[in-house]
């Protein structure tokens, strides 16, 4: 004997459009509030110094010299001839431009001297070097 009649359970209505709208709003919020970290294009083991001072200014041109591979101007690999041309163009655009050289501690010193010579040819001011301060 069955006293109660079983009701058929109806499936709940989920409005997917509103869920998508909420998801898009959350995604836009995350994209706007997230800061992206600029990673260097070459891994460098910078030399350490106990007397390190703040490095070059934010608007200085950066040349990176690694222990293997090409020389990088900003983030692009360049040859020394191309580097000379880019530095000369940078001086034309901004006569007060400064150059910061980032070099791996095992980088060949000859490459660093060639970059310094290219800077002298372009008559560009050399900014202070990038050093990592040694913790006491």
C-alpha positions as a Markdown table, in Angstrom:
| # | Residue | x | y | z |
|---|---|---|---|---|
| 1 | Unk | 0.0 | 0.0 | 0.0 |
| 2 | Unk | 1.3 | 3.3 | -1.0 |
| 3 | Unk | -0.1 | 6.3 | 0.9 |
| 4 | Unk | 2.0 | 9.1 | -0.6 |
| 5 | Unk | 2.4 | 9.6 | -4.2 |
| 6 | Unk | 5.9 | 10.1 | -5.4 |
| 7 | Unk | 6.6 | 13.4 | -7.1 |
| 8 | Unk | 8.8 | 13.5 | -10.0 |
| 9 | Unk | 11.8 | 15.7 | -9.1 |
| 10 | Unk | 12.3 | 18.5 | -11.6 |
| 11 | Unk | 15.9 | 19.5 | -12.5 |
| 12 | Unk | 16.8 | 22.9 | -11.3 |
| 13 | Unk | 17.1 | 25.6 | -14.0 |
| 14 | Unk | 20.6 | 27.0 | -14.1 |
| 15 | Unk | 20.9 | 30.1 | -16.2 |
| 16 | Unk | 24.2 | 29.7 | -17.9 |
| 17 | Unk | 24.2 | 33.1 | -19.5 |
| 18 | Unk | 24.4 | 34.9 | -16.1 |
| 19 | Unk | 27.2 | 32.5 | -15.0 |
| 20 | Unk | 29.2 | 33.4 | -18.1 |
| 21 | Unk | 28.6 | 37.1 | -17.4 |
| 22 | Unk | 30.0 | 36.8 | -13.9 |
| 23 | Unk | 32.9 | 34.8 | -15.1 |
| 24 | Unk | 33.8 | 37.5 | -17.7 |
| 25 | Unk | 33.6 | 40.2 | -15.0 |
| 26 | Unk | 35.9 | 38.2 | -12.7 |
| 27 | Unk | 38.3 | 37.6 | -15.6 |
| 28 | Unk | 38.4 | 41.3 | -16.5 |
| 29 | Unk | 39.0 | 42.2 | -12.9 |
| 30 | Unk | 41.9 | 39.8 | -12.6 |
| 31 | Unk | 43.4 | 41.1 | -15.9 |
| 32 | Unk | 43.2 | 44.7 | -14.8 |
| 33 | Unk | 44.6 | 44.2 | -11.3 |
| 34 | Unk | 47.4 | 41.8 | -12.1 |
| 35 | Unk | 50.9 | 43.2 | -12.6 |
| 36 | Unk | 53.1 | 41.3 | -15.0 |
| 37 | Unk | 56.7 | 40.7 | -14.1 |
| 38 | Unk | 59.1 | 41.5 | -16.9 |
| 39 | Unk | 61.5 | 38.6 | -17.1 |
| 40 | Unk | 65.0 | 39.2 | -18.5 |
| 41 | Unk | 65.6 | 37.4 | -21.8 |
| 42 | Unk | 69.0 | 36.1 | -20.6 |
| 43 | Unk | 69.8 | 34.5 | -17.3 |
| 44 | Unk | 72.7 | 36.4 | -15.8 |
| 45 | Unk | 74.8 | 35.7 | -12.7 |
| 46 | Unk | 75.6 | 39.4 | -11.9 |
| 47 | Unk | 78.8 | 40.2 | -10.0 |
| 48 | Unk | 78.3 | 40.9 | -6.3 |
| 49 | Unk | 79.6 | 43.9 | -4.5 |
| 50 | Unk | 79.5 | 45.0 | -0.8 |
| 51 | Unk | 79.6 | 48.6 | -1.9 |
| 52 | Unk | 76.9 | 48.4 | -4.5 |
| 53 | Unk | 75.0 | 51.6 | -5.3 |
| 54 | Unk | 71.7 | 52.0 | -7.1 |
| 55 | Unk | 72.1 | 51.1 | -10.8 |
| 56 | Unk | 71.3 | 53.1 | -13.8 |
| 57 | Unk | 68.3 | 55.2 | -14.2 |
| 58 | Unk | 65.0 | 53.7 | -15.5 |
| 59 | Unk | 65.3 | 55.3 | -18.9 |
| 60 | Unk | 68.9 | 54.2 | -19.6 |
| 61 | Unk | 69.6 | 52.0 | -22.6 |
| 62 | Unk | 70.5 | 48.5 | -21.5 |
| 63 | Unk | 73.1 | 46.2 | -23.3 |
| 64 | Unk | 73.3 | 42.7 | -21.9 |
| 65 | Unk | 76.5 | 40.6 | -22.4 |
| 66 | Unk | 76.1 | 36.9 | -21.5 |
| 67 | Unk | 78.9 | 34.3 | -21.1 |
| 68 | Unk | 77.6 | 32.5 | -24.2 |
| 69 | Unk | 75.7 | 33.8 | -27.2 |
| 70 | Unk | 75.0 | 37.2 | -28.7 |
| 71 | Unk | 75.0 | 40.7 | -27.2 |
| 72 | Unk | 71.5 | 41.9 | -26.5 |
| 73 | Unk | 70.3 | 45.6 | -27.0 |
| 74 | Unk | 67.3 | 46.0 | -24.8 |
| 75 | Unk | 65.8 | 42.5 | -25.5 |
| 76 | Unk | 66.9 | 41.9 | -29.0 |
| 77 | Unk | 70.1 | 40.0 | -30.0 |
| 78 | Unk | 72.4 | 42.2 | -32.1 |
| 79 | Unk | 75.8 | 42.1 | -33.6 |
| 80 | Unk | 78.4 | 44.8 | -32.7 |
| 81 | Unk | 77.9 | 46.6 | -36.0 |
| 82 | Unk | 74.1 | 46.7 | -35.4 |
| 83 | Unk | 74.8 | 47.8 | -31.8 |
| 84 | Unk | 76.9 | 50.8 | -33.0 |
| 85 | Unk | 74.1 | 51.8 | -35.4 |
| 86 | Unk | 71.4 | 51.5 | -32.7 |
| 87 | Unk | 73.4 | 53.5 | -30.2 |
| 88 | Unk | 74.1 | 56.2 | -32.7 |
| 89 | Unk | 70.4 | 56.4 | -33.5 |
| 90 | Unk | 69.6 | 56.6 | -29.8 |
| 91 | Unk | 72.0 | 59.5 | -29.3 |
| 92 | Unk | 70.3 | 61.3 | -32.3 |
| 93 | Unk | 66.9 | 60.8 | -30.7 |
| 94 | Unk | 68.0 | 61.7 | -27.2 |
| 95 | Unk | 71.4 | 63.4 | -26.7 |
| 96 | Unk | 71.3 | 62.9 | -23.0 |
| 97 | Unk | 70.8 | 59.1 | -23.2 |
| 98 | Unk | 72.9 | 56.9 | -21.0 |
| 99 | Unk | 74.0 | 53.3 | -21.5 |
| 100 | Unk | 74.0 | 50.6 | -18.8 |
| 101 | Unk | 75.9 | 47.4 | -19.5 |
| 102 | Unk | 74.7 | 44.2 | -17.8 |
| 103 | Unk | 77.3 | 41.5 | -18.0 |
| 104 | Unk | 77.4 | 38.0 | -16.6 |
| 105 | Unk | 80.2 | 37.6 | -14.1 |
| 106 | Unk | 81.7 | 34.9 | -16.4 |
| 107 | Unk | 81.2 | 36.9 | -19.6 |
| 108 | Unk | 84.4 | 37.4 | -21.7 |
| 109 | Unk | 85.9 | 40.8 | -20.8 |
| 110 | Unk | 86.7 | 41.4 | -24.5 |
| 111 | Unk | 83.0 | 41.5 | -25.4 |
| 112 | Unk | 82.4 | 44.0 | -22.6 |
| 113 | Unk | 85.3 | 46.2 | -24.0 |
| 114 | Unk | 83.9 | 46.0 | -27.5 |
| 115 | Unk | 80.5 | 47.2 | -26.2 |
| 116 | Unk | 82.2 | 50.1 | -24.4 |
| 117 | Unk | 84.1 | 51.0 | -27.5 |
| 118 | Unk | 80.8 | 51.0 | -29.5 |
| 119 | Unk | 79.4 | 53.4 | -26.9 |
| 120 | Unk | 82.4 | 55.7 | -27.1 |
| 121 | Unk | 82.1 | 55.7 | -30.9 |
| 122 | Unk | 78.4 | 56.7 | -30.6 |
| 123 | Unk | 79.4 | 59.3 | -28.0 |
| 124 | Unk | 76.9 | 57.9 | -25.5 |
| 125 | Unk | 77.4 | 58.3 | -21.7 |
| 126 | Unk | 78.1 | 55.1 | -19.8 |
| 127 | Unk | 75.8 | 54.8 | -16.7 |
| 128 | Unk | 76.9 | 53.0 | -13.6 |
| 129 | Unk | 77.1 | 49.2 | -13.8 |
| 130 | Unk | 74.4 | 46.7 | -12.7 |
| 131 | Unk | 75.7 | 44.9 | -9.6 |
| 132 | Unk | 73.9 | 42.7 | -7.2 |
| 133 | Unk | 74.6 | 43.7 | -3.6 |
| 134 | Unk | 76.1 | 40.9 | -1.4 |
| 135 | Unk | 74.2 | 40.4 | 1.7 |
| 136 | Unk | 76.3 | 41.0 | 4.8 |
